[in-house]
Amino acid sequence: MPFPPILSEDGLIIDGKIPHWLLTALVRLYQNAGIAWIACHQPQLHGAVVVMSRVPAHAIGDLVPLPIPGNAVLRLYHRYE
């Protein structure tokens, strides 16, 4: 499954019901691609929690309110059988 390239100066929010192994793989993939920060959408918190960051504006554990103009949101949905 190909994943879209993201500009390294942008942040990335991963959204969708996916297995933990896939979420971990995506964070590692985009971390190695040099993305500025990565967060996982948490609907119950009305935002996304930062899980990786290279910039001081977003520390790990910060809650990023949604929506954020100018940042990519990668929506993935896994069908559970």
C-alpha positions as a printed Julia matrix, in Angstrom:
81×3 Matrix{Float64}:
   0.0    0.0    0.0
   1.64   3.3   -1.04
   1.5    6.25   1.32
   1.53   9.87   0.15
   4.65  12.0    0.5
   4.38  14.85   3.01
   6.51  18.01   3.02
   9.08  17.8    5.79
   8.19  21.24   7.17
   4.56  20.19   7.63
   2.97  18.35  10.51
   1.0   15.16  10.04
  -2.14  14.03  11.84
  -3.01  10.36  11.46
  -6.73   9.69  11.69
  -8.76   6.53  11.43
  -9.42   3.15  12.99
  -6.32   1.14  12.2
  -4.39  -1.6   14.02
  -1.69  -0.45  16.42
   1.02  -2.18  14.37
   0.05  -0.11  11.31
  -0.05   3.12  13.33
   3.42   2.38  14.69
   4.72   1.59  11.19
   3.3    4.86   9.81
   4.85   6.94  12.59
   8.22   5.3   11.93
   7.87   5.74   8.15
   7.09   9.45   8.35
   9.58  10.05  11.18
  12.32   8.67   8.92
  11.02  10.91   6.1
  11.84  13.97   8.23
   8.31  15.21   8.99
   8.29  18.13  11.47
   5.78  16.5   13.84
   3.27  13.66  13.93
   0.08  13.43  15.98
  -2.68  10.84  16.3
  -6.29  12.0   16.24
  -8.13  11.33  19.5
 -11.83  12.18  18.95
 -12.66  11.99  22.66
 -10.11  14.78  23.28
 -11.33  16.87  20.29
  -7.8   17.02  18.92
  -4.67  15.05  18.14
  -1.9   13.99  20.53
   1.67  14.64  19.39
   3.69  11.39  19.33
   6.84  12.64  17.54
   8.26  16.13  17.08
  11.34  17.85  15.72
  10.04  21.37  16.43
   9.69  23.26  19.72
   6.14  24.4   18.9
   4.78  20.84  19.38
   6.13  18.75  22.26
   5.37  15.04  22.64
   2.09  14.7   24.5
   0.73  18.09  23.43
  -2.89  18.23  22.32
  -3.3   19.83  18.9
  -6.82  21.23  18.37
  -8.5   20.37  15.09
  -8.74  21.41  12.31
  -5.34  22.92  11.56
  -4.96  24.78   8.25
  -1.89  23.88   6.24
  -1.12  20.52   7.84
  -1.75  17.14   6.31
  -4.3   14.75   7.74
  -3.74  11.15   6.68
  -7.04   9.33   7.07
  -6.78   5.58   7.18
  -9.53   3.12   7.81
  -8.98  -0.56   8.35
 -11.86  -2.91   7.95
 -12.08  -5.35  10.85
 -13.43  -8.75   9.91
